[in-house]
Amino acid sequence: MLKTVVDFQNLGFEILLAKEAQPSMTFFDIGAIIYYASIIPWEFPDFSVDHCLSQLTQLDQLIQNDGSVTTKEDRFILVTRKM
């Protein structure tokens, strides 16, 4: 996020708010992972079940063995105003 803040400042923007968070997401079935990957194409470009079948099968096995799979997300918000 720091690079993005500096980039905006260098473009003449005042930073009004800059916050970062790393929330966790837990998936309890492979269908939820498939749905999630299909609705956010910027995170999973060119996602398809056929193309990712091998990886999805591995994830499904992990879920069956462990009960879930948890991911760590990286999110930030930046509110600026042109000076």
N, C-alpha and C positions, 0 to 999 in steps of 0.2 A: 504494500500500500504506500510505503514511503516514497517510492519512485513516482507513483501517480500523483501524490500530493505535490512533490517538487515540480513535476511536469506542469501541473495546473498553475502553480505559483509563477513559474517561468513564463507562462502564457498571459500573466497579468490578472489572475483570479485571486480573490481573497477566500481563504478557507474558513467557512462558517462552522462546519462540523466534519470531523473525521473520526470514524470509529471502525473497529475491526472485531470480528468474532470468529470463533472456531467451534461451531456447534457439531454435535454428533448426530448421525442418522443410523437407526437400526432397522434392518430388514429381516422379516421373519419368514418370507417365502420368495421364491424366484419370480413369481408373477409381479410382485411389488417392484422388484428391481427392473424387470422388463418395462413395466409401465413408466417408472421414473425415468429410465434412459430414453424412452420414446417421446417424452413431453419436453425434454430440455436438450434440443439438438446442439446447442452451443457447448455443452459439456460432453456429449457423445456424438460427434459428427459421423454421419453415415452409419448410424446404429441400425442393425437389423438382427432379428433372432437367428436367421440363417447364417449371416456373416459371423456372429459371435457365439455360435452354438457350443463350441468347445469350452470357451470360458464360462458361459452360462451353466453348462453341465458341471464344471468344477465348483462354481459358486453354489449351485444347488446341493452338491454333495457336502460342502462345508456347512450349509444351513441344516441339512439333515443330521449331520454329526454333532454340531454345536448348538443348534436351536435358533441361531441368528448370525447375521454378519453386520458389523458396525463400521461405518465410514466416518472420517473426519472432514468436515466442510471448511472452506476458507472464504469468508464473506466480509465485505466492507461497504460502508456508506460514506460518500463524500458529497457534501453540500457546499457549493461555491457561489460566488457573486463576482461578476466582471467589474474590475475597479476602473 
